[in-house]
């Protein structure tokens, strides 16, 4: 009597695959993380055009460096699995061993990911509250950089489809060019005369929504001379894609020379700009602060 | 079907779609295929001179548009006034512009734009008189080329003026204001122009319809070598 054929049991694999993956991951991370931190991080936008932009580069550098070991783990795990566990054409397709719960792995996973997420939340909050990180903070900013009381004010006015800029400390001078003095803390008051725009001064690391009737305050500290790009970052109609121009950070002397030239050109229209909105003047104040309960905007005291 | 063939087909399809989208975007951004009017050039090849005659009308009328009540720019061509707003101009040229405005005032949202800028002398002639600004509330339309820094506001026809033009074609015998100015084109480029007065009556913020449609209150200057 012939016996029933039995399936051959798969050979027992005594290799410690987990240890191999961990070792490979540690080696790869130890090499890749410093390289990314040193060489890739500083190349991440928006550059070093302002103190806030520099801060953003640092933030990106930290996050990219933290992300590198995670990516390395995924890459190692994926590559190891592909190489080690793929079935060859000549091999029969067999069901793998059952997956079982491993409390240690789960605990480790939860602890590591929670730590990383909490660290990033804390780090991001600290960086944001330090000086606003160049973002619009609304009418009542809470992330106030040191010396904000004496910041140089510029009002950014969006309308379909151009930004113009007002300089309260130069008699309300308005220009369609944005000039800023170097090494200066600038307080930007961003608003709109029609729909929602977004003021994005890329190299300065500034982005603030321009909402009609809202004074959105953002801070930026300029550094050395720089030509930067200004774009609208909120889809605002037909010419949204053309709503861009250049801005300039210049020396104090150049800035005052430019302002004096602009003041001469501005003189003819100034009387109309100084009228209150109810008499056909500019529908916004030098610094836009809507009056409580509506009514015309008010000039901020001081 | 083998996996390799499937992959190849996907790659070919994605590439073809990319090329078609590229052509579409390219066509859109350069407005290739849109009617572009080549403004006649006089002067010398090294110093080209262009005379651009335009008018702004309160309603374009049924002869020139399927949207007869839309406000619009028109340009004077050899075959009369046309509703074309993409204009070919030579580079480094002197452009003499005359605008006949038949529309009434609706006022500028930003009074700052009532000051002529980016043009020769930063002055205009309004009905023959030089001016370095207009009353922002009297503005009817603007001709603005932001990339070239050009902004010129046109004063509107008085509300009580006699013989006002209701819809194009408008003749110079009808109530109008005339604004003249000169600007220089730069090196070759593709520059949008627009009106800054929210003049699209009946649209939200006055900026819909004709203000958002090339061929009415917006266009391009195709500056060519």
Contacts between the chains, C-beta under 8 A, distances in Angstrom:
chain1	res1	chain2	res2	distance
A	157	B	110	6.7
A	159	B	109	6.0
A	159	B	110	5.9
A	159	B	196	7.4
A	160	B	205	7.8
A	160	B	207	5.2
A	160	B	211	7.6
A	161	B	146	7.5
A	161	B	194	6.7
A	162	B	144	7.7
A	162	B	146	5.0
A	162	B	196	7.5
A	164	B	110	6.5
A	164	B	112	6.0
A	174	B	112	4.4
A	176	B	117	7.4
A	176	B	146	7.2
A	176	B	149	6.8
A	176	B	151	7.5
A	193	B	109	4.9
A	193	B	110	5.9
A	194	B	109	6.7
A	194	B	198	7.2
A	194	B	205	4.8
A	194	B	207	6.1
A	195	B	205	6.6
A	195	B	207	7.5
A	237	B	207	6.8
A	237	B	212	5.7
A	238	B	211	7.6
A	238	B	212	4.4
A	238	B	213	7.4
A	238	B	214	7.5
A	238	B	218	6.2
A	239	B	192	5.7
A	239	B	194	6.1
A	239	B	218	7.1
A	242	B	146	7.4
A	242	B	147	7.4
A	242	B	192	4.9
A	245	B	146	7.1
A	245	B	147	7.5
A	265	B	115	7.3
A	265	B	117	7.5
A	265	B	122	6.5
A	266	B	115	7.5
A	268	B	115	5.8
A	268	B	132	4.5
A	268	B	133	4.3
A	269	B	111	6.7
A	269	B	112	6.2
A	269	B	114	5.8
A	269	B	115	4.1
A	269	B	133	5.0
A	269	B	136	7.8
A	272	B	111	4.6
A	272	B	114	6.6
A	272	B	133	7.6
A	272	B	135	7.0
A	272	B	136	5.3
A	273	B	111	5.7
A	273	B	112	6.4
A	280	B	107	7.4
A	280	B	111	7.5
A	280	B	135	7.8
A	280	B	136	6.7
A	280	B	137	4.6
A	281	B	111	6.5
A	282	B	110	7.2
A	282	B	111	5.4
A	282	B	112	7.2
A	283	B	109	7.1
A	283	B	110	7.8
